[in-house]
């Protein structure tokens, strides 16, 4: 056992004989005293880690007898426990100054995963070669904005920690971090070319970052210092606009020269949102002055139309075809406008859709609380048929634009560490002095309360977040410390920004829990019209045994998902002779191309037949080269269905849904396989030469 104060104790389970002390039994058995054998733990050894901080986590790998322990000052140690009394220090490594939250071994015991929740840090350490296998660090403050690249391969995030991070949409790994901003970053977006991104910050600068050389190549500033909270880039990528929160103006720059082109004035409140029309020269802006204004940026005519609202405008969005504007207001409504005629086309009542989740202090259940709920971010899908809306609630709502109806609610979290998640009102936690959760309680250790890591941002060193000398707390400042009051404040779950993927296969949301990515589960799709009574796993295996690889492949792909881990598809791919691959793909249906690509990718990563999988890929490219080429260049569209099954809300079951992500995964799998084979060949080059030069074994000696 391992104790929190840094001690390791060794115990042995032994058999102990105890006399039965029961008086009744002793009377019945006067002559012979009954003895029972029991097992008890006996302490046989003590060892200590001798670290200045508390032990926070530990993991043990039984096959290698290795113990790894993490401590509160960012250090983790490795010890070898060879037997009784053995306690050998192997390694000591420091990864940060914050508490290590979790450690874990892989199955073989060669890799160790170390996590630091406060910094959002993840490290995978190969202890034998003393090298990092994987290093990632997320945002340790709230994420304010997220944006997809034009091809959907990258995802950019902006946070309160003054950083902009770019992630791979396929692997979920961050590959570059820009830390040039000196204040929280409020907005981020990609240029249409996808080779650069632009971010706006409260430090009064708009910065452009080159994604080819990973550098900040342009800094755009205003004549007078101001804070930028909104950002937009025109469809050509040459003009950048940013809205300010204090001067109520919109600044326009040329990205090529960095020169300030114009300043648009007219709003009487903070400019919270900007959006360019994809098909015209119109810039639309939303503000807290209860108006949405339309501007002509290119011809210099200034303001063209004003769309009045009854409440403050929180966000605006342009439909991809440029024929509709969506605006969300403080009263929880979403208005749909025609930009050409400046007429209202429809209204979505979203306040009741966001109802749910009570916060500390509410005396009603979450389903009955709708006051004060509103949408703070909007996003259209690539085809303009769907509208995502998020705000200060635990759900993101998806609407049908044409019918103005709610299609689905996406829950952001079920963690009770966040406020606004629980639905039911518990009257047992309501006292005469107020809600029990708000009353002070002693003995709380803020260092060990990991659920509050986002609520105590001011306490980076673990101390109280109050003013120096302010020790009073409790009710009206009496009876508790400032640290105890801070521990009672849980962060509220909310969504700050949503963004649809250009491919239409998913969307992302920046929430209190981090960046959440939702993707369409293509693996669960199947078309019932393709199935018949004769399409069974037994029939597929029989066709494969008879040499009809094409029929077996079609059956297995139509039955995908019916067997665990798609074992039937893998069996057909591995068992098909290499000379029969081209015949199996003759007149292969286009609707199953994506499913076959996914299956080949899985076999490349897990299977032993590299040459066979290369032949499958080559013959598939030969058979459907035009389809794959069109998909790689955005020529294929998503299915027309809006809402399908529980896991399929973006498209129908037509297999022609954008093949680009599947192609990227297959390319990455072959690249990883090539690297592994190259490394193996380089280390075994002399052994390979010997094997190739060895004479054939005689028949008699076999």
N, C-alpha and C positions, 0 to 999 in steps of 0.2 A: 504494500500500500504506500501511497505517496500523500504527504500532508501539505497543507497550504503554506506552512511556515518553512518548507524546504527540507523535509526529512523523508527518508525512505526506510521502511520497516519490513523485515523479512519474517514470515510466519510459516509454521509447519503444523499440519493437521495430524494430530496424534490420537490414538485410542487411549481412553482413560476409564478405569474401572471405579465405579461409584457404588457405595452401599445405598440401598433404598431406605430412606429415613422415615418413611410413612409408619406411623404407629400401628395402624390397622393391619398393615401387611406384616409388621414385625410380630404381632400377636398371632397371626395365622401361621407364620413360619418361625416358630420359636427355636427350633433346632438348627435350621440352616438359614443363614442370612443371604438373602437374594442379592446378587451382584449383576449389574447391567453395564454393558460396554457403551460408552458414549464417545463422540469425537469432539475434541476441543482444539482451538488454535493456540499455539505457543510461540511467543516472540523469541527469535533466535539471533537477530542482528539489527543494528541501526547504522544508517549512513546519512550524511548530510551534504547538501549541494553547495553550501557556503556562498550564496548569492545575496546581494543587498536588498533585493525586492522579493515580494511574495511569489510563490509558484501559482500560476494561473491555469495551466492545462498540461496534459501529459498523454502519451501514447506508447504502447508496448507492442513489439513485434515478437511473437513467441518463437518462430522458427529460427531467427537470428539472435534472439536474446538481447535485443537492442531496446533501450528506453530513451525516449526523447521527451524533454520537459521545457515548457515555455514559462517565462517570468515577466513580471510587471514592468521591467525597464527595457524590454525589447530584445532580450538575450534568450537563446535556447541552447540547451546542452544535450549531448548524446553520451550515454553510458552503456557499457557492455556488462550484462549480468550473466556471467558464465555458469555460476553455481552458487551454493551457499557461501556467503561471505565475500563474493566477488562483486566489486563495484569500481569498474575501470572507466575513467573519463576518456572518451574518444575525441570529441570535438566540442568547441564552444564558439558560437557565432552570434553576432549582433546584427539585426536587420533594421532597427529603428530605435527611437527613444520612447515609444508608446508600448502599451501592454500587448503581449501576444495573446490572441483570443483562442486559437485552435491550432493543434498539430495533428498530423495523421501520416501513417506509413502507407505505401502502396502494397500490393499483394506480395511482391517479391522482397520487400524490405530495402530496396536500393534507393528509392526516392522518398523524400520527406516533404510534405506540404505544410507550410507555416502561414497562418493568416493573422492579420492585425485589423480588427474591425474599425477602430477609430480612424485609421488612415485609409481604409479600403485597400489594404495591401495584401498581395498573395505571392508567395515565393515557393518554388519547388526546388529542393536542394538534393543533389546527388552526392551523398556523403563519402563514397569511396574515392571518387575522383576529385572531390571538393570543388564542384562546379555548379553553377546555376543552370537548371534545365528550363525554368520558366519564371518570369518576373512580370508582375502586373500591379498597377496601383490605380485605383479609381479616384473619383472625386470624394473628398472627405467633408464637403459642404453640399448644400442643395444644388441640384442641377436645374438651371433656369431655362435652357433651350436645347433642342436637338434638331438635327436636320440630316436628311439622306442626300447622298451624292446623286447626280443625274442618272447614273447607271445602277444605283442601288447597292453598290459594292462596299461603300464606306458610310459611316455614321459619325457625325461631329456633335460634340456636346460642349456646352458652356456652363460654368458653375460659379458659385459665390467664392470659391477658393482662388479666383483670379486666373484660372487656367482654361485652356481650350484643348480638348482631347479628340483625336480621330481614331475610330475603331473599325475593325474589319467586321462587316455585317455577317460574314460566313462563320468566322471563328469566335467572334466576340472578344477579340484581343485588341488592346490599345497599342498602336505602333508608333505614335508620335504625340508629344505633348508640347504645347506652346504656352509659355509662362511670361510673356512680355507685358501683359496687362498688370496694372497696379491697383485695381479695384475689381469688384464683382463684375463678371461678364454677363450681360443681359440678353444678348441675341447673337445668333450665328446662322450663316447660310452659305451654300456652295455657289460658285460661279457656274453658268451653264456648261462650260467646257469640262468641269469636274477637276481641273488641274490646280485650283486654288479655292480658298474659302475666306470669308470676311466675317469679322466679329465686332460687336459694339459693346462698350463697357461704360460703367459709371465714372471711370477716370477721365472721360472727355475725349477719348480717342476711338477711331474706327480703324482696325488693323486688317491688312490683307496678308495671308500666308500662302506661300508657294508649297504645294504638295509634291513637287518633283525634287526640290532641293531642301525642303523643310526649313524655310527661313521666312522671316517677316520682311516682305519687300516693299510695303507701303504703309504709311501712317497718315491717316486723315484726321485733321483737327478743325475746330471752329474758331472764328476770330475771338470770341469771348468764351471763357470756360463754362462748360455745361455738361450735364449727364445724359447719356444716350440710353434709351430703353427699348427702342424699336429699330428695325433694319430691313432693307429691301434692296434687291439688285435687279436691274432691268433685264429683259430676255436676251439682250446682246452681251451682257456682262461688262459693259463699259461705264455705266452710270450706277453710283451707289448713293442711297438715301438713308438718312438716319433721323429719328425723331427724338426730341429732348423732353425731359421731364420737368425742367425748371424754367426754360425760356419759351416753351410752347411753340417752338419753331421746327421746321424740317430743313435739314441741310443736304445739299446735293453736290457731289464731287465727281470728277472724272477719274476713273481708276488708273488710266494710262499715265496721266500727267500728275495726279494727286492734287490738282487745282480745284478750289471751291468754285462751283459754277453758279449756284443760286441759293437763296435762302427764302423759303416759303413761310410766310406769316399769315395768320388768320385764326388759328385755334386759340381758345382762351383757357385751355387746360392742358395737362400733360398729354403728349402724343404717344399713346400706348401701343399702337399697331400700325404697320405699313404693309402694303401689298401692291405689286405691279401687275397690270393686265398682261397676260401672255400673248394677246393678239392685237393690242393697240398701244397707244402712247399714254395711257391713263395710269396715274398713281392714285391710289385710294388710301386715306388715313383715317383712323379712329381716335377719338379723344374723350377725355372726361368732361368736355364742355357740351356733351349730349348731341354731337354731330359727327357725321361721316362726310368728309370732303373729298372731292375728286379734282385732281390737278392734271394739267397738260404740261409735262416736264420738257418735252423735246421742242415744241414750238414756242415756249415761253409765254403762253397765254395765262399762266397762273391758274387760279381756281376756276373750275368750270361749273360744278354743281355742288349743292349742299343737301345731304339727306338728314333731315332732323329726326331726333329720337326723344322719347320722354324721359329716359334715364341715361346715365353715363355709359359711353361705349367702351367696352373692355378689349375687344379684338375684332379684326376684320379678316376676310379671306376671299380671294378671287377663285372662281371655278376655272379649271384648266382650259376651257374653251373661251374664257373671257366674257361670257354672256350672263354671268350672275355674280352678285356680291352677297356674302353672308356676314352679318354683324351681330355680335352678342352684347347684351346690355346688362346693367346692374340688377334688373328685376328678374333675371333668369330667362329671358326670351331671346330667340334667334330670329332675325329678320332677313328675308331674302329679297334682294333688290335687282331690278333690271338696270344695268349701268348706262344703256343707251338712252332710255326714256326717263331715268331716275324715278321709276315707279315701284311700289311695293308689290311683290309677287306672292308672298306668303309669310306666315309667322309660325314658329315652332315654340310651343309652351314647354320649356325644359325644366322649370323649377321643380315640379312634382317628380320628374324623371330622376333628379339628383337626390331626392329624399332618401334618407337611410344613414344610419350611423350616428349615435349620440356622442357628444363630447362631455367631458367632466363638468358637472354643474347643471346639465339639462335635467329637467324634472318630467320629461316626456320620452316615450320610446322613439327610436331613430326614424321609424317609418312615418311618424306624425310630425316630423320637423322638416319644413321646407322653406321657412323664412330665412332670408339672407343667402340662399343658394343661387349661384350664377355660374355661367361658363366664362372662363378666362382664356380659352384657346380653342381655335377651330381649324380644321384641315379637311380639304376635299380629297376624294380618291382620284386616281389617275384618269378615270373615265367620267368623273363628275357625278356619278350616280349616288355616292355615299358621302356623308358628312360626319366627321368625328368631332365631339365636343367634350372638353374636360374642364374641371374647375376644382373648387374646394369641397370635394366629395371623394368617397372611396370607389367610385365607379366612373368609367368613361362611356359615354353614350354614343351609339351609332344610329344615324337617321337615314331614311330613304328620302332623297331630295325631292323627287317627283311627287311622292305621296305625302311628304312631310310627316312621316310616321316613325316612331321609335322601332328599330329592328332588334337591337341587342344591347345589353349592358355588360361591360367587361369589368370585373372586380379587380382592383389593383393590389389588394393585400388582404390577408386574414390574420395578420399579426396583431395581437392585442397590446403590443408595445407602443402602438400608435393610437392617438386619440381619434375618435370618430369612426371606429370600426364596429363596436358592439351595437347591436340593434335593440336588445331588450333592456328595459329599465329595471334595475335591481333595487327594490325598496329597502332591502336590508342594509344597503350602503348609504342611506340617507338618514342623517341624524338631525337633532334640533340645532346643532351648531353649523350645519351645512353638509355637503357631500363628504363622505368618509375619505375619499381619495384626495381631497384638498386639505384635510387636517394634517398637522405636523406629526411626525413619528420619529422617535430616536433610533439610533443604531443603523442608519442607512449609510452605506459605503459607496460613494459616487464612483470610486475606481472600479467596483465590481458590478455596477449596474449597467450592463451593456445595452439594455433596451433604451437607455436615455442618451446614447452617444451623440445623437443629433440634436438633443435638446440642451446640451451644455457646451455649446460651441465656444463660449467665452472662457471655459476652464481648460485650456490646453495643457496646463501643468498639474491638473488634478485638484487645484484649490477651489475655494468658493468663488462663484462668479459675481458676488455682490461687491459693493464699495468697501475699501479698507476701513476697518473699525465698525462696520455695520453688522453686528452679531445678532441683533434681534430678529426674530422670525415669528412663526406661529400666527395666531389670530391677532391682527392689528399689531404685529411686530413683537409679540411677547411669547416667550416659551420655547422658541426653536431658533436654530441658526439659519443663516442665509443659504447654506448648502442644503439644508433639509427642505427649504421652500423650493429651491431650484429642482430638487429631485422629484417633486410632485408634478412638475410640468412635463407632460409627455408631448412629443411632436405630433402635430395633427397631419393625418394623411390627406394629401392634395395632389393635384396634377397641374403642373405649371405650363406644359407645352406638349402638343401632339404633332406628329408628322407622318404622312402616308409615304410608303415606299413608291418610287416611280414605277416599279414593276407591277404594283398592285397586289403583291403576294403577302404584304404585311404592313405593319405600322409600329411606331415606337412612341413612348410617352415618358417624359421626365417627371418623376414623382418624388415624394418624400423618402421613399425607400430606394431610389436610384432610377436608372434608365431601364424601362421595361420594354422588351421587344416581343410583339405578337406576330406569329407567322401562320400562314395557312397550312394545315396539316395535310399535305398531299398524299401521305402514306395511307391515310384512312379512306381515301376515295375509292369507290367501286361503282360500276354501272350495272344495275340489276338486269338490264336488257341484254348484256353480254353473257349472262349465266343461264345455263340450262341444267336439266337433270343429269345430262351426260358429262358435264364439266365438274369433275371431282379430282382430288389428289391422286386417287388410284388410277383414274383414266389417264392423267398426265404422266404418271410413272410408267404405265403400260405403253403409251405412245413413245416414250423415250426408249424403252426396252426394245420396241419394234423398229427403231431407227428414224421415227418421224419427229425430228427435233423441233421443227417449226410448230407443229400442233402441240407438242408438250410445252414449248415456251409460251405460246398464246394462252394455254390453259393456266399455267402457273402464274402469269402476270395478272390474269383476270381473277385469280383466287388470292392475290397478295393481301396480306393482312389477316387471312383466315388461319394461317398457321404461325406459330411463334417464330419471330425473327425472320420471317419469309424464308423458311428452310427449303420449301419446295422450289422457289426460284433459284436459290443458290445451288440446289442439287442439279437442276437442269443445266445451268450455266457451266458447272464443273464437269458434268458427265457427257456433254456434247463433244463429239470428236472435232478436232480442229479443222478438218476438211469439210465438215458439215455445217460450219458456222454461216457461210455465205448463203447456203440453201435455207437455213432456218430464218434468215432475215429477208427472204424474198417476199415482196408485197406485204411487208410488215406494216400494221396500222399506225398512222401518225399519232393517234390518241394514246398509244402505249410507249412512245419514244422516251418520254420523261421518266416513266416508271422503269424502263430498261436501263437508262443512264444511272438512276439511283441504285439499281441492283448491281450493276457493274462496279460502281464506286464502292459499294459495301464489300464486294468480293476482292477488289484490289487491296483494300485495307485489311481484310481478315483471311482471305483465301491464299493458297499456295501456288496458284497457277497464273503466273505473271504473263507468260507468252499467250496463253489462251484468252485472258482478259484483253490484251492488246489486240488480238485478232477480232474479238467481239466488237471492240470500239472502232477498229478500222472498217469493218464491214458495215457497221451501223452508219458511219459517216459516208460511206459510199452509197448506201441505199437511200439515205435521207439527208444528203449534203445540203440541198437547197433549204429544206426546212430548218436544219440546225443553223445554217448561215443566216437565215432571216431572223431566227430567234436571238442569235448573238448580236444582231444589229437592231433589235427592237421591232422586228417586223411582225411578231405574233402577239396577239392580244389575249387578254384574260377572258374566260368564259362569261357569258352574259347573265348568268343567274346571280341574284343579289344575295340571297340567304339560302344556305343549304342545311347541312347537318350541323350538329353542335360544334364540331371542329372545323367547319368549312363555311365561312361567311363572306368570302370574296369572289368565289367563282363556282361554276358548275363543275361537273365531273368530266368535262371534255379534257383529254390529256394534252391539249395544245396550249396549256397555260405556261407561258414564258419559261423556256428551257435554260435561260442564262445562268441562274443559280446552280442548277444541276451540272451544267458544263464546267463551271468554276470548281465545284467540288471534285469532279472527276479529274480535272487538270491538276488540282492540288494533290490528290491521292497518287497519281502517277509520278508527280515531282518528288513526293516523299519516298515512294518506292525506289525511284532512281537514286536518290541520295543514299538510302540505306544500302543498295546494291553496290554503289560506287565505293562507299566506305569499306564494305566487306571485301570487295575485290582488291582494293589497295593494300589492305592489311594481310591478304592471303595470296599475293601475286606469285610468290615462289611455290607455294603449295599447288596452285592452279597449273603452273608450268610443269611441275612434276607429274601431276595427274594426266595432263594432256600428252606428255611425252612417254608415259609408261606404255610398255608393249601390251597387246591384248592377251588376256588370260587363256591359256590352252584349254581345250575342251576336256582333256583328260584330268586336268588339275581342278576342275570345277567340282 
